[in-house]
Amino acid sequence: MKPIKFKEANKNLLKPQSMTDDECSSLWVYTDGEQCISCWKMNWKQRIMALLFGRVWLSVLSGQTQPPVWVDCDKTVFKQE
């Protein structure tokens, strides 16, 4: 999956200087000061694998703990009120 910029994005998180472009890239997010939301696009193979197996894996590069996270599949998570 690749992170993509989206309409609501209001901050660009830059990759750590200690990592190469192959290891990490910048990440556009929406933040309200309490959470950061990013958007990721699947290629065709990943879409088929998700359809067949119904699984999405999440890895957070911290190693010691898992911060609270959530994963969703929808057109948008920003609901119009």
C-alpha positions in Angstrom: 0.0 0.0 0.0 1.1 3.6 -0.6 0.1 6.6 1.5 -1.7 9.2 -0.5 -2.6 12.9 0.0 -6.3 13.5 0.5 -8.6 16.5 0.7 -8.7 16.8 4.5 -4.9 16.4 5.0 -3.5 19.4 6.9 0.0 18.2 7.9 2.9 16.4 6.2 4.9 14.1 8.5 8.4 13.9 7.2 10.4 10.7 7.2 13.2 10.4 9.9 16.5 11.6 8.5 18.0 8.2 9.7 15.9 6.3 7.2 16.3 6.0 3.4 13.6 6.8 0.9 13.2 3.0 0.3 12.6 2.5 4.0 10.2 5.4 4.6 8.5 8.4 2.9 6.6 11.4 4.1 3.0 10.9 5.2 0.2 13.3 4.7 -2.3 13.2 7.6 -5.3 15.0 9.0 -4.7 16.0 12.6 -7.0 17.6 15.2 -4.4 17.5 17.9 -5.7 14.2 19.3 -5.3 11.8 16.4 -3.6 11.6 13.0 -5.5 10.0 10.1 -3.7 8.9 7.0 -5.0 7.4 3.7 -3.5 4.5 1.9 -4.2 3.2 -1.6 -4.0 -0.5 -2.5 -2.7 -1.7 -5.8 -4.7 -4.3 -7.8 -3.0 -7.3 -6.3 -3.5 -6.0 -2.7 -7.2 -5.4 -3.5 -7.6 -8.9 -4.7 -5.8 -10.3 -1.6 -8.0 -8.2 0.7 -11.1 -9.5 -1.1 -10.0 -13.1 -1.0 -8.6 -13.2 2.6 -10.5 -10.3 4.2 -7.4 -9.2 6.1 -5.4 -6.0 6.4 -2.2 -6.0 8.4 -0.9 -3.1 10.4 2.7 -2.6 11.5 3.9 0.2 13.7 7.7 0.7 13.8 8.1 1.2 17.5 9.1 -2.2 18.7 8.4 -1.7 22.4 4.7 -0.9 22.5 1.6 -0.5 20.3 0.0 2.9 20.5 -3.8 3.0 20.0 -4.6 2.7 16.3 -7.5 1.9 14.1 -7.9 0.6 10.6 -10.9 1.0 8.3 -11.9 0.4 4.7 -14.3 3.0 3.4 -14.5 5.8 0.8 -13.9 8.3 3.6 -13.8 8.4 7.4 -14.8 12.0 7.4 -18.6 12.0 7.8 -20.6 15.0 6.7 -22.8 16.3 9.6 
